[in-house]
Amino acid sequence: MPEPRRFALLLEYDGTRYAGSQLQATSPTVQSVLEESLQRATGEASRIAFAGRTDAGVHALGQVASFVNATRLDPETLMRALNAHLPGDVAVRCATYVPDDFDPRRQAVRRLYRYVIANTPSRPALQRERAWHVAALLDVSAMEEAAQGVLGVHDFKAFASALEDPGASTVRELMAFDVIRDGSSVTCELTANAFLPHQVRRMVGALTDVGRGKLTPAQYVALLEGAASSSGVTAPPHGLYLVRVEYVEPIFKGIE
């Protein structure tokens, strides 16, 4: 029997019908369908770890997963086998061997999330589970000014939901926060070393108040000084995408 080896997977998924990425006892999750498919493909049960936790309804274009398995299948063959067993709303984009000590979450240095807003007077049909519908015309210039004002290292507790560990640090480095209009679509892209629970959704939710004229850019920046979880509206999960997880050395050559 081959020696167990550690693999990494690059995943994309539509999170609509899942109760998030992490395993749950009574609800389907991305982890549960991936582990079931892995056991069917290799005949061996493996526990899978993810680079980042995504909530119910959140999508991914570049989630990273890792596990140890003694399969004889090479990464390319394993990718095809997994995709043959996975449901249509989860797909493996790439598979590769990684060092035994690879930790997809702790070794990540940057994460990029994208939030999509359908800024149309009437609600969309095709994007109903892929974008947040905001009917009021958004002032993207004001939103961009506000977004640039919160770049850098800050305590983002006001934009975070409660932490599992109440004593954990809420300081993060926000490296990029871009707001882009393309026709009726407004996209917010945020890059940080790590994100707090619901941080992206809370930051985007409050940012739409800037776009509606309910907050000035300066008032948005001042939200950083507020108490924990005080930032206001939280954008719904279905507009959010985990786009990319970056490491010191690229894991998936030529794809990321």
Backbone hydrogen bonds, N-H to C=O, Kabsch-Sander energy under -0.5 kcal/mol:
donor,donor_aa,acceptor,acceptor_aa,energy
5,R,69,N,-2.4
7,F,67,F,-3.0
8,A,96,T,-2.6
9,L,65,A,-2.9
10,L,94,C,-2.7
11,L,9,L,-0.6
11,L,63,Q,-3.2
12,E,91,A,-2.4
13,Y,60,A,-2.3
14,D,89,D,-2.5
15,G,13,Y,-0.7
18,Y,15,G,-1.5
19,A,28,P,-2.9
21,S,54,T,-2.3
30,V,20,G,-1.8
31,Q,21,S,-1.9
33,V,29,T,-2.0
34,L,30,V,-2.1
35,E,31,Q,-2.7
36,E,32,S,-2.1
37,S,33,V,-2.0
38,L,34,L,-2.4
39,Q,35,E,-2.1
40,R,36,E,-1.9
41,A,37,S,-2.2
42,T,38,L,-2.2
43,G,39,Q,-2.5
49,A,66,S,-2.5
51,A,64,V,-2.3
57,G,15,G,-1.4
57,G,18,Y,-1.1
58,V,55,D,-2.1
59,H,240,L,-2.5
60,A,13,Y,-2.3
61,L,242,L,-3.2
62,G,242,L,-1.9
63,Q,11,L,-1.7
65,A,9,L,-2.2
66,S,49,A,-2.3
67,F,7,F,-1.7
69,N,5,R,-2.4
78,L,74,D,-2.9
79,M,75,P,-2.5
80,R,76,E,-1.8
81,A,77,T,-2.4
82,L,78,L,-2.9
83,N,79,M,-2.4
84,A,80,R,-1.4
85,H,81,A,-1.1
85,H,82,L,-0.7
86,L,82,L,-2.5
90,V,87,P,-1.8
91,A,12,E,-2.7
93,R,10,L,-3.5
93,R,91,A,-0.6
94,C,10,L,-1.1
96,T,8,A,-2.1
98,V,6,R,-2.1
102,F,99,P,-2.0
107,Q,103,D,-2.0
108,A,105,R,-0.9
109,V,246,E,-2.9
110,R,246,E,-1.3
111,R,192,A,-2.4
112,L,244,R,-2.8
113,Y,111,R,-0.5
113,Y,190,L,-2.7
114,R,241,Y,-2.7
115,Y,188,C,-3.1
116,V,239,G,-2.5
117,I,186,V,-2.8
118,A,132,W,-2.5
119,N,117,I,-1.0
119,N,184,S,-2.9
120,T,118,A,-1.4
128,R,125,A,-1.1
130,R,127,Q,-1.8
131,A,127,Q,-1.7
132,W,116,V,-2.2
133,H,131,A,-0.5
134,V,118,A,-2.0
134,V,132,W,-0.6
139,D,211,G,-1.6
140,V,138,L,-1.2
143,M,139,D,-1.9
144,E,140,V,-2.7
145,E,141,S,-2.0
146,A,142,A,-2.2
147,A,143,M,-2.5
148,Q,144,E,-2.3
149,G,145,E,-1.0
150,V,147,A,-1.3
151,L,148,Q,-1.0
152,G,174,L,-2.9
154,H,152,G,-0.6
154,H,172,R,-2.2
156,F,154,H,-0.8
156,F,170,T,-2.4
159,F,156,F,-1.6
160,A,157,K,-1.7
161,S,197,P,-2.4
168,A,165,D,-2.2
172,R,154,H,-2.3
174,L,152,G,-2.7
174,L,172,R,-0.6
175,M,173,E,-0.8
175,M,191,T,-2.2
176,A,191,T,-1.6
178,D,189,E,-2.5
180,I,187,T,-2.8
182,D,185,S,-3.1
185,S,182,D,-1.7
186,V,117,I,-2.6
187,T,180,I,-3.1
187,T,185,S,-0.5
188,C,115,Y,-2.9
189,E,178,D,-2.6
190,L,113,Y,-2.5
191,T,176,A,-2.4
192,A,111,R,-1.9
193,N,173,E,-1.6
199,Q,196,L,-2.2
202,R,198,H,-2.5
203,M,199,Q,-2.7
204,V,200,V,-2.5
205,G,201,R,-2.3
206,A,202,R,-2.3
207,L,203,M,-1.6
208,T,204,V,-1.8
209,D,205,G,-0.7
209,D,206,A,-0.7
210,V,206,A,-1.0
211,G,207,L,-2.1
212,R,208,T,-1.8
213,G,210,V,-1.2
214,K,209,D,-2.5
215,L,209,D,-1.5
220,Y,216,T,-2.1
221,V,217,P,-2.2
222,A,218,A,-2.0
223,L,219,Q,-0.7
223,L,220,Y,-1.1
224,L,221,V,-1.6
225,E,222,A,-1.8
226,G,223,L,-1.9
229,S,157,K,-2.4
230,S,227,A,-1.5
231,S,158,A,-1.9
235,A,201,R,-2.3
235,A,233,V,-0.5
239,G,236,P,-1.0
240,L,237,P,-2.0
241,Y,114,R,-2.5
242,L,59,H,-2.0
243,V,112,L,-2.2
243,V,241,Y,-0.9
244,R,112,L,-1.6
246,E,110,R,-2.9
253,K,251,I,-0.8
255,I,252,F,-1.6
256,E,252,F,-1.4
